[in-house]
Amino acid sequence: MSQVPNVTIFLQPIAPPAALGLAGFAGSTWITSSYIANWWGNSESPTIFFPFVGIFGGLAQFIAGLYGFRARDTLVTVINTMWGSFWISIGILYAFVAAGAVAPHSVHTHFPELASWSIILSIFTWSSALAATARDVVLSACLFALAIGSTIACCLFAYNNAGNPEEGGVTRGIKAASYFWMFSALCAWWRVTVYLVEEAYGPGGRISRIFWIGRTKKERRAPMVIPGLGEPGVKRGVPKPMPV
């Protein structure tokens, strides 16, 4: 019990799960936010596009978040499982709407139930955005824009004038939130493209240098393999007192 145990750690290289997570996020967020901004579609559109949003933006992103555990990437795990769960939930909700089991509810009106979701999304997205400042400018901008848009939407859903949504400003305010979301989706697309191009041409390739992401000094100095930070199975176990 007093000896230091010999621990062998096997690392299995995998593709960055953040690439899939950000791709699913970018696709679902762009489709939904451009619809919310009234760029296209009608009241029936969500029942058509949310199956794709729920699968690619929800399920695929959620799976990417789970693989973040294997990649030992806490940021990827938290942000992708959270937003993946959100898009899966929205997809299920609109499936009920399409089936006639739940009445449709416009995001341009008072929506306290969705506000309760937005509180959790906003809080953890702000935390993730802060953590992303240690990585690169593009990922950080993606998450900060997402956090700002989510916070605006949360306030609108919670405090808008339920009797007169136009006076409450949700229609105008939700458009502002949707523009932040679309900017976040564009940043996510750019970051995914960096993953793809760097894998194809290498970080120092001529094409790779076109897709600037602004890696921080901390990220550039980070070792290829980072020691465990006290994960279960990696740290030394603490002996428990034997029963008398």
C-alpha positions as CSV (number, residue, x, y, z in Angstrom):
1,M,0.0,0.0,0.0
2,S,2.9,2.3,0.6
3,Q,4.6,1.7,-2.8
4,V,4.1,3.9,-5.8
5,P,2.2,1.9,-8.4
6,N,3.5,1.5,-11.9
7,V,1.0,3.0,-14.3
8,T,1.1,2.6,-18.0
9,I,-1.1,4.9,-20.1
10,F,-2.0,4.1,-23.7
11,L,-3.1,6.9,-25.9
12,Q,-5.1,6.1,-29.0
13,P,-4.8,8.7,-31.7
14,I,-8.2,9.8,-33.1
15,A,-9.3,12.6,-35.5
16,P,-10.2,15.8,-33.7
17,P,-13.9,15.4,-32.6
18,A,-14.2,19.2,-32.6
19,A,-14.2,19.2,-36.4
20,L,-17.4,17.1,-36.6
21,G,-18.9,19.0,-33.6
22,L,-18.3,22.4,-35.2
23,A,-19.5,21.3,-38.6
24,G,-22.8,20.1,-37.1
25,F,-23.1,23.2,-35.1
26,A,-22.4,25.5,-38.0
27,G,-24.9,23.8,-40.3
28,S,-27.8,23.7,-37.8
29,T,-27.1,27.2,-36.5
30,W,-26.9,28.8,-39.9
31,I,-30.1,27.2,-41.1
32,T,-32.1,28.1,-38.0
33,S,-30.8,31.6,-37.5
34,S,-31.2,32.6,-41.1
35,Y,-34.8,31.4,-40.9
36,I,-35.3,33.3,-37.6
37,A,-34.0,36.5,-39.3
38,N,-36.7,36.1,-41.9
39,W,-34.3,35.6,-44.8
40,W,-36.5,32.7,-46.1
41,G,-39.2,30.2,-45.3
42,N,-42.7,30.3,-43.7
43,S,-44.4,29.1,-40.6
44,E,-44.3,25.5,-41.8
45,S,-40.5,25.5,-42.6
46,P,-39.3,24.2,-39.2
47,T,-41.2,21.0,-39.5
48,I,-39.2,20.3,-42.7
49,F,-35.7,21.4,-41.9
50,F,-35.5,20.3,-38.2
51,P,-35.1,16.6,-39.0
52,F,-31.7,17.5,-40.6
53,V,-30.9,20.0,-37.9
54,G,-31.7,17.3,-35.2
55,I,-29.5,14.7,-36.8
56,F,-26.5,16.7,-38.0
57,G,-26.6,19.5,-35.6
58,G,-27.9,17.4,-32.7
59,L,-26.9,13.7,-32.9
60,A,-23.6,14.2,-34.8
61,Q,-22.6,17.0,-32.6
62,F,-23.5,15.1,-29.4
63,I,-21.4,12.1,-30.6
64,A,-18.5,14.4,-31.3
65,G,-18.8,15.7,-27.7
66,L,-18.7,12.2,-26.3
67,Y,-15.5,11.5,-28.3
68,G,-14.1,14.6,-26.7
69,F,-13.7,12.5,-23.6
70,R,-11.3,10.2,-25.5
71,A,-9.5,13.1,-26.9
72,R,-9.2,14.5,-23.3
73,D,-10.7,17.8,-24.5
74,T,-13.0,19.1,-21.9
75,L,-14.1,22.2,-23.9
76,V,-15.2,20.0,-26.9
77,T,-17.0,17.6,-24.5
78,V,-19.0,20.4,-22.7
79,I,-19.9,22.6,-25.7
80,N,-20.8,19.9,-28.2
81,T,-22.8,17.6,-25.9
82,M,-24.7,20.7,-24.6
83,W,-25.5,22.2,-28.0
84,G,-26.0,18.7,-29.5
85,S,-28.6,18.0,-26.8
86,F,-30.3,21.3,-27.5
87,W,-30.7,20.6,-31.2
88,I,-31.9,17.0,-30.6
89,S,-34.4,18.4,-28.1
90,I,-35.6,21.1,-30.6
91,G,-35.8,18.4,-33.3
92,I,-38.0,16.2,-31.1
93,L,-40.2,19.2,-30.2
94,Y,-40.9,20.1,-33.8
95,A,-41.6,16.4,-34.5
96,F,-44.4,16.7,-32.0
97,V,-45.5,19.9,-33.7
98,A,-45.6,18.2,-37.1
99,A,-47.6,15.4,-35.6
100,G,-50.1,17.8,-34.1
101,A,-49.4,16.7,-30.5
102,V,-47.9,20.1,-29.6
103,A,-49.1,23.5,-30.7
104,P,-46.5,25.6,-32.6
105,H,-44.9,28.5,-30.6
106,S,-43.2,31.3,-32.5
107,V,-39.8,32.5,-31.3
108,H,-41.0,36.0,-32.0
109,T,-43.3,35.9,-29.0
110,H,-43.0,35.5,-25.2
111,F,-41.4,32.1,-24.6
112,P,-40.5,31.5,-21.0
113,E,-40.0,27.8,-21.4
114,L,-37.3,28.3,-24.0
115,A,-35.8,31.1,-21.9
116,S,-35.1,28.5,-19.2
117,W,-33.2,26.4,-21.7
118,S,-31.3,29.6,-22.8
119,I,-30.1,30.3,-19.3
120,I,-28.2,27.1,-19.2
121,L,-26.9,27.4,-22.7
122,S,-25.7,31.0,-22.1
123,I,-24.0,30.3,-18.8
124,F,-21.9,27.4,-20.1
125,T,-21.2,29.0,-23.5
126,W,-19.8,32.0,-21.7
127,S,-17.6,29.7,-19.7
128,S,-16.5,27.8,-22.8
129,A,-15.8,31.1,-24.7
130,L,-13.5,32.2,-21.8
131,A,-11.6,28.9,-22.0
132,A,-11.3,29.2,-25.8
133,T,-9.3,32.4,-25.5
134,A,-6.4,30.1,-24.6
135,R,-6.6,28.4,-28.0
136,D,-7.3,30.6,-31.1
137,V,-9.1,33.7,-32.1
138,V,-11.6,32.1,-34.5
139,L,-12.9,29.5,-32.0
140,S,-13.0,32.2,-29.3
141,A,-15.0,34.5,-31.6
142,C,-17.3,31.7,-32.5
143,L,-18.2,31.0,-28.8
144,F,-18.4,34.6,-27.7
145,A,-20.8,35.4,-30.6
146,L,-22.8,32.4,-29.7
147,A,-22.9,33.4,-26.0
148,I,-24.0,36.9,-26.8
149,G,-26.8,35.8,-29.2
150,S,-28.0,33.2,-26.6
151,T,-28.0,35.9,-23.8
152,I,-30.1,38.3,-26.0
153,A,-32.6,35.6,-26.8
154,C,-32.8,34.5,-23.2
155,C,-33.7,38.0,-22.1
156,L,-36.2,38.5,-24.9
157,F,-38.0,35.2,-24.3
158,A,-38.1,35.8,-20.5
159,Y,-39.1,39.5,-20.3
160,N,-40.9,40.4,-23.5
161,N,-44.4,41.8,-23.3
162,A,-46.5,38.7,-23.7
163,G,-49.6,40.6,-24.7
164,N,-48.0,42.6,-27.5
165,P,-44.7,41.1,-28.9
166,E,-44.1,44.0,-31.3
167,E,-44.0,46.4,-28.4
168,G,-41.9,44.0,-26.4
169,G,-39.3,44.1,-29.2
170,V,-38.8,40.3,-29.7
171,T,-39.2,40.5,-33.4
172,R,-36.5,43.1,-33.7
173,G,-34.3,41.8,-30.9
174,I,-34.4,38.2,-32.0
175,K,-33.0,39.3,-35.4
176,A,-30.1,40.8,-33.6
177,A,-29.5,37.5,-31.8
178,S,-29.8,35.6,-35.1
179,Y,-27.1,37.7,-36.6
180,F,-24.7,36.9,-33.8
181,W,-25.6,33.2,-34.3
182,M,-24.9,33.4,-38.0
183,F,-21.5,35.0,-37.3
184,S,-20.8,32.2,-34.9
185,A,-21.8,29.7,-37.5
186,L,-19.4,31.3,-40.1
187,C,-16.6,31.2,-37.5
188,A,-17.3,27.5,-36.9
189,W,-17.3,26.8,-40.6
190,W,-13.9,28.6,-40.9
191,R,-12.5,26.6,-38.0
192,V,-13.7,23.3,-39.5
193,T,-12.1,24.2,-42.8
194,V,-8.8,24.8,-41.0
195,Y,-9.0,21.2,-39.6
196,L,-9.6,19.8,-43.0
197,V,-7.0,21.8,-44.9
198,E,-4.3,21.3,-42.3
199,E,-4.9,17.5,-42.3
200,A,-4.7,17.5,-46.1
201,Y,-1.7,19.8,-46.7
202,G,-0.1,20.0,-43.3
203,P,0.0,23.0,-40.9
204,G,2.8,24.7,-42.9
205,G,1.3,24.2,-46.3
206,R,0.7,27.1,-48.7
207,I,-3.1,26.6,-48.7
208,S,-3.1,26.1,-44.9
209,R,-1.6,29.6,-44.4
210,I,-4.6,31.2,-46.2
211,F,-7.0,30.0,-43.4
212,W,-5.8,32.1,-40.5
213,I,-7.2,31.2,-37.1
214,G,-4.9,33.2,-34.8
215,R,-3.5,30.5,-32.5
216,T,-2.4,31.9,-29.2
217,K,1.2,31.6,-27.9
218,K,0.0,29.2,-25.2
219,E,-1.5,27.0,-27.9
220,R,1.6,27.1,-30.1
221,R,3.8,26.2,-27.1
222,A,1.5,23.3,-25.9
223,P,3.2,19.9,-26.0
224,M,1.9,17.2,-28.4
225,V,1.0,15.0,-25.4
226,I,-0.3,16.7,-22.3
227,P,0.1,14.9,-19.0
228,G,-3.1,13.9,-17.1
229,L,-4.6,16.5,-14.8
230,G,-5.8,14.1,-12.1
231,E,-8.1,12.0,-14.2
232,P,-9.4,8.8,-12.6
233,G,-7.1,5.9,-13.4
234,V,-4.2,8.3,-14.0
235,K,-3.6,9.7,-10.6
236,R,-2.3,7.6,-7.7
237,G,-5.0,6.1,-5.6
238,V,-5.3,7.1,-2.0
239,P,-5.3,4.1,0.4
240,K,-8.4,3.7,2.5
241,P,-8.2,2.5,6.2
242,M,-8.7,-1.2,6.6
243,P,-11.8,-2.2,8.7
244,V,-10.9,-3.4,12.2
